[in-house]
Amino acid sequence: MSRLPDHYFDRIYAAAEDPWQLSTRWYEQRKYAITTAMLPNRQYRHAFEPGCSIGTLTQRLVERCDHVTAIDVAEGALQVADERLRRLNCRHQVTLAQASLDQPWPQGAFDLVVLSEVAYYFNAGLLSAVLNRECARLMPGTTVVAAHWRHEVIDYPLTGDIATDIIASTHGLKSIGRYCDRDVVIEVFDTGVGASVAMREGLPGVVR
Ligand SMILES: C[S@@+](CC[C@H](N)C(=O)[O-])C[C@H]1O[C@@H](n2cnc3c(N)ncnc32)[C@H](O)[C@@H]1O
């Protein structure tokens, strides 16, 4: 069982502060807007964001979450994230730590888990084992969102589509919504009964 090694990402961040141009590309801004728009709850208490990179999605998550615990394997990425979140005056809402998605997830009673552009760095066996182990510890009603690039990348063990299918097969996760275009697939899951937004809001006429 394996994943791309930490030094793969250290090398990338040694060469560029924002290697995927997450802070400047319209593609990323649009994708973040879709991802956050798909979250079924208006507000979350505590999100877990593995693979936070330089904090560009983290800065959007703090608008919807009281607190975010964000981890990354690359120290270079975390330094830039730290600076970004300080500049935006939201550093106090974020715990940053150097850690890998396959390590035991931090304690935190998370009600949101954000797997954005990180699952395809794992092979199928490890990704499935980690998610089955850690999602079983999440509270009922936790939202899990997965957003991944669909085009093949030669270095990556999985495509975004296969990574999303593996996440969808995690025991106890129910899909409550999916967006897919030629570039990206975004799927939202729930560890509870899989209630729709209208059900959560008690809209009249909703069939359960
Ligand atoms: C393409 S960036 C994604 C950034 C952000 N999640 C987003 O969607 O914009 C991928 C990040 O995942 C990190 N990463 C790679 N493998 C990881 C692992 N096993 N655990 C945690 N982070 C990892 C990399 O260092 C990199 O910063």
The ligand as a MOL file (V3000), in Angstrom:
LIG
                    3D

  0  0  0     0  0            999 V3000
M  V30 BEGIN CTAB
M  V30 COUNTS 27 29 0 0 0
M  V30 BEGIN ATOM
M  V30 1 C -3.0920 20.2720 -5.5650 0
M  V30 2 S -2.8060 20.6940 -3.8890 0 CHG=1
M  V30 3 C -4.4970 20.8380 -3.3230 0
M  V30 4 C -4.7180 22.0550 -2.4660 0
M  V30 5 C -6.1500 22.2570 -1.9890 0
M  V30 6 N -6.6640 21.1010 -1.2700 0
M  V30 7 C -7.0450 22.6080 -3.1370 0
M  V30 8 O -7.9710 21.8520 -3.4440 0
M  V30 9 O -6.8430 23.6440 -3.7460 0 CHG=-1
M  V30 10 C -2.3810 19.1250 -3.1590 0
M  V30 11 C -1.7490 19.2480 -1.7760 0
M  V30 12 O -1.8320 17.9810 -1.1190 0
M  V30 13 C -0.6530 17.8090 -0.3560 0
M  V30 14 N -0.5040 16.3700 -0.0870 0
M  V30 15 C -0.0250 15.4080 -0.8930 0
M  V30 16 N -0.0790 14.2090 -0.3070 0
M  V30 17 C -0.6150 14.4160 0.9250 0
M  V30 18 C -0.8980 13.5660 2.0160 0
M  V30 19 N -0.6300 12.2510 1.9660 0
M  V30 20 N -1.4510 14.1040 3.1220 0
M  V30 21 C -1.6920 15.4390 3.1940 0
M  V30 22 N -1.4180 16.2970 2.1910 0
M  V30 23 C -0.8850 15.7900 1.0660 0
M  V30 24 C 0.4370 18.3990 -1.2200 0
M  V30 25 O 1.5860 18.7360 -0.4930 0
M  V30 26 C -0.2800 19.6200 -1.8170 0
M  V30 27 O -0.0610 20.7590 -1.0240 0
M  V30 END ATOM
M  V30 BEGIN BOND
M  V30 1 1 1 2
M  V30 2 1 2 3
M  V30 3 1 2 10
M  V30 4 1 3 4
M  V30 5 1 4 5
M  V30 6 1 5 6
M  V30 7 1 5 7
M  V30 8 2 7 8
M  V30 9 1 7 9
M  V30 10 1 10 11
M  V30 11 1 11 12
M  V30 12 1 11 26
M  V30 13 1 12 13
M  V30 14 1 13 14
M  V30 15 1 13 24
M  V30 16 1 14 15
M  V30 17 1 14 23
M  V30 18 2 15 16
M  V30 19 1 16 17
M  V30 20 1 17 18
M  V30 21 2 17 23
M  V30 22 1 18 19
M  V30 23 2 18 20
M  V30 24 1 20 21
M  V30 25 2 21 22
M  V30 26 1 22 23
M  V30 27 1 24 25
M  V30 28 1 24 26
M  V30 29 1 26 27
M  V30 END BOND
M  V30 END CTAB
M  END
